[in-house]
Amino acid sequence: MNGMNIESRLAKAQSENDHLLTELAYVDGLLKEVGFDEGLLTLKAAAEEIVGTPDAY
């Protein structure tokens, strides 16, 4: 690989990372608005509790 290809791939990866971080922050904010006090952390804990409880299905 040449230097330009690596730089191009790095720039693309950084751009994708920025996009994903923006989306994550947006979803976290939405979750807080609908009642998950700590956003994604609260949703994750709730999901883990449901999955860990066999009778919940």
Steps between C-alpha positions, in 0.01 A plus 500: 500500500618845430488793740204668330288185524573466870425869560176469303391195697590672827299809405201281411526310830519826696196635316302182569604514866382861528168406341449207738587710806249764388228237453581344837470836675169566321351163601626549856321835512177351364508224759540757777202694362276192511588406856826308508674714764853416388420440133680208344638382834150464643370330185791257503437413866130445432575276202755299697246454779236375255741265323629370833148414616374185319136566599507839326459351154 
